[in-house]
Amino acid sequence: MDIIFDTIYKIQSEVFHDHAVDLKRGTWLDPWAMGLVCLKAAEFKNQTNKQLILPSDANMLLYLKRMHLEQIFGEFTYKSFLKPLESIEINERENDNVCEIIHCIFRDELDARLGKINRMFLHFGLGEIEGSMTTSLVGELGNNVFDHNDGQWPTSVRGAIILAQVNPRQRRIEVVVADPGIGFKGSLAALSAPVKNDDLEAIKLGLSGVTGRIGEPRGQGLRIVQNWTINNFAGIVRIHSGSGLVIVDKNGLHAEPVFPIVGTLASFMVKYQ
């Protein structure tokens, strides 16, 4: 089965259950689902009964190996579950068709990795200006992770997890930034008039430019991400934080309650010629 944005909210109880991340029946993962997998693995990291159940599909295992899932899940203390990946050998080479999972624990790591993503954008049809713009969007989402979470990570995993994937058939690129942080609601809790106990409201406020960083002229980053993605690239912005999911595209804003996560998953999808 495909574990992708269009299916993950319907099958989440099969994929995430009893402190297990269960990919056994998976035949494909898109960046959004992979981001949720990473966040749930971080959430379950210190549970004594945690599990990672890898796919049975050989092609899927090969893809996860190429995406360097083995490395990040080793950092998350899932090494004992990674034997099926350890036995796979691949010919590693620089390949702009694929952007492996990138875990930036510190801000300077994020800055250093943006060049790889920029090359991918240029490789798949974006011009220099458009490539720079979309790379800036990745940097904006990544910097938000560090701006709003420093010193208050709720789990033992910190930093920005970046995933990207090209869909040549639909001629689009999706970039996802996941962080196991305090989420939109936690960030906005610093306001003198805190938002309601509602993740959806917190996301909407964040998208409108409201920030939880008191006394700083900030908060326009997400508005820029929306405007550039939708107006310049006919794209889509998605945010899942806590138990809220918000999608923004040319048709407006759609919001719905979903299963809870620790932290935030944010993505933008752009089309190329």
C-alpha positions in Angstrom: 0.0 0.0 0.0 1.1 3.6 -0.6 1.8 5.5 2.6 1.3 9.0 1.4 -0.5 12.2 2.3 -3.7 11.0 0.7 -3.8 7.8 2.7 -1.9 8.3 6.0 -4.8 9.9 7.9 -7.0 6.9 6.9 -4.5 4.2 7.9 -2.6 5.9 10.7 -3.8 3.3 13.3 -2.2 0.6 11.2 1.1 2.5 10.7 1.4 3.9 14.3 0.3 1.6 17.1 1.5 0.4 20.5 4.7 2.6 20.2 5.4 0.9 16.9 6.1 2.5 13.5 4.8 -0.3 11.2 5.7 0.0 7.5 5.4 -3.7 6.8 2.8 -3.3 4.0 4.3 -0.2 2.6 5.1 0.0 -1.1 5.8 3.7 -1.3 6.4 6.7 1.0 6.1 10.3 0.1 8.0 13.0 2.0 4.9 13.9 4.1 4.4 10.4 5.3 8.1 10.0 5.8 8.1 13.1 8.0 5.3 11.7 10.1 7.2 8.5 10.5 10.3 10.4 11.7 8.3 12.4 14.2 6.5 9.4 15.6 9.8 7.5 15.9 11.2 10.5 17.8 8.1 10.5 20.1 8.4 6.7 20.8 12.2 6.8 21.1 12.4 6.3 24.9 9.6 3.7 25.1 10.8 0.3 26.2 8.4 -1.4 23.8 9.1 0.7 20.8 9.4 -1.0 17.4 10.3 -0.2 13.8 8.8 -2.7 11.4 10.4 -2.3 8.0 8.6 -3.0 4.7 8.5 -6.5 3.2 8.7 -5.0 -0.3 12.3 -5.3 -1.6 12.1 -2.2 -3.8 10.8 -0.2 -0.8 13.7 -1.3 1.3 16.1 -0.3 -1.4 14.5 3.2 -1.5 14.7 3.6 2.2 18.4 2.6 2.1 19.0 5.3 -0.6 17.1 7.8 1.5 19.5 7.1 4.4 16.7 6.0 6.8 19.2 3.7 8.4 21.3 6.7 9.6 18.6 8.8 11.1 16.8 5.9 12.8 20.2 4.8 14.2 20.4 8.2 15.8 16.9 7.6 17.2 18.2 4.4 18.9 16.3 2.0 16.5 19.5 0.2 15.4 18.3 -3.3 16.5 15.4 -3.0 13.9 17.6 -2.0 11.0 19.2 -5.3 10.0 17.2 -5.6 6.7 18.7 -2.3 5.6 22.3 -3.0 6.8 22.5 -6.0 4.5 21.6 -3.9 1.4 24.6 -2.6 -0.6 24.1 0.4 -3.0 26.4 2.3 -5.1 26.4 5.7 -3.5 27.0 8.7 -5.8 26.0 12.3 -6.0 22.5 12.2 -7.5 20.4 15.3 -7.8 17.3 13.1 -8.5 17.2 12.1 -4.9 17.5 14.2 -1.7 18.2 11.9 1.2 16.7 12.5 4.7 18.7 15.4 6.2 18.7 15.8 10.0 20.1 19.2 11.0 20.6 19.3 14.7 22.0 22.9 14.6 21.2 25.9 12.5 24.6 26.0 10.8 24.0 22.5 9.5 20.9 23.7 7.9 22.7 26.5 6.1 25.3 24.1 4.9 22.8 21.6 3.4 20.7 24.1 1.4 23.0 23.9 -1.6 22.1 20.3 -2.2 18.4 21.2 -2.3 19.1 24.2 -4.6 20.9 21.9 -7.0 17.8 19.6 -7.1 15.5 22.5 -7.9 17.8 23.6 -10.7 18.1 20.1 -12.0 14.4 19.7 -12.4 13.6 22.7 -14.4 13.5 25.8 -12.1 15.5 28.7 -13.3 18.2 30.4 -11.2 15.7 32.9 -9.7 13.0 30.4 -9.0 15.6 28.0 -7.6 16.9 30.6 -5.2 13.3 31.5 -4.2 12.4 27.9 -3.4 15.7 27.3 -1.6 14.9 30.4 0.5 11.5 28.8 1.4 13.3 25.7 2.7 15.6 28.0 4.7 12.6 29.9 6.1 10.9 26.7 7.3 14.1 25.3 8.7 15.0 28.5 10.6 11.5 28.6 12.1 12.4 25.3 13.8 15.3 26.8 15.6 13.7 30.2 16.2 10.8 28.6 18.1 12.3 25.6 19.8 15.7 26.5 21.1 16.1 25.4 24.7 12.6 23.8 25.0 12.6 20.6 22.9 10.0 18.3 24.5 11.9 15.1 23.5 15.5 14.0 23.4 15.5 14.6 19.7 16.1 18.1 18.4 16.6 19.9 15.1 15.1 20.1 11.7 14.4 17.0 9.6 14.3 17.8 5.9 12.8 15.6 3.2 12.3 16.3 -0.5 11.0 14.3 -3.4 10.5 14.9 -7.1 7.5 13.6 -9.0 8.4 13.7 -12.7 5.0 12.5 -13.9 3.2 15.3 -12.2 6.2 17.7 -12.6 6.3 18.8 -9.0 8.7 19.0 -6.1 7.6 18.6 -2.5 9.8 19.7 0.4 8.9 18.8 4.0 10.4 20.1 7.2 9.6 18.1 10.3 10.6 19.1 13.9 9.9 17.3 17.2 9.4 20.6 18.9 6.8 22.5 20.9 4.5 23.1 17.9 2.5 26.2 17.0 0.4 26.1 20.1 3.5 25.8 22.3 5.2 28.7 20.5 2.2 31.0 20.8 1.8 30.2 24.6 4.2 33.0 25.2 1.7 35.6 24.1 0.1 37.8 26.8 -3.3 36.7 25.5 -2.7 33.0 24.7 -4.7 31.3 22.1 -7.4 28.8 23.0 -6.4 25.2 23.6 -6.7 24.6 19.9 -4.0 23.5 17.5 -6.0 24.6 14.4 -6.4 28.2 15.7 -2.6 28.3 16.6 -1.7 27.2 13.0 -4.0 29.8 11.5 -2.6 32.5 13.6 0.9 31.5 12.7 0.0 31.5 9.0 -1.5 35.0 9.4 1.8 36.4 10.8 1.3 36.1 14.5 4.4 34.9 16.3 5.0 33.7 19.9 8.4 35.5 20.0 7.5 38.6 22.1 9.1 41.9 21.2 10.5 40.7 17.9 9.5 42.0 14.5 9.0 38.5 13.2 6.1 36.4 11.9 6.1 37.2 8.2 8.1 34.1 7.2 5.1 31.8 6.8 3.1 34.4 4.9 6.0 34.6 2.4 6.1 30.8 2.1 2.4 30.9 1.3 2.5 33.8 -1.1 5.5 32.5 -3.1 4.3 28.9 -3.2 0.7 29.6 -4.2 1.2 32.7 -6.4 4.5 32.0 -8.0 4.4 28.2 -8.4 0.7 27.2 -8.3 1.6 25.2 -5.2 0.3 24.0 -1.9 1.3 24.6 1.7 0.5 22.1 4.4 1.0 22.2 8.1 0.3 19.5 10.8 1.0 20.6 14.3 -0.3 18.9 17.4 -3.7 17.6 16.4 -4.4 20.1 13.7 -3.9 20.0 9.9 -4.2 23.1 7.7 -3.8 23.1 3.9 -3.6 26.3 1.9 -3.8 26.5 -1.9 -5.3 28.7 -4.6 -8.8 27.7 -3.4 -8.1 29.0 0.1 -7.6 27.4 3.5 -8.9 24.0 4.7 -8.5 22.9 8.3 -9.4 19.7 10.1 -8.5 17.9 13.3 -6.2 14.8 12.9 -4.2 12.4 15.0 -1.7 14.1 17.3 2.0 14.4 16.8 4.8 16.0 18.9 6.0 19.0 17.0 5.3 20.2 13.5 5.3 19.0 10.0 5.4 21.8 7.3 5.6 21.4 3.6 5.4 23.3 0.3 4.8 21.8 -3.1 5.8 23.6 -6.3 5.3 22.8 -10.0 8.1 23.1 -12.6 8.0 23.3 -16.4 
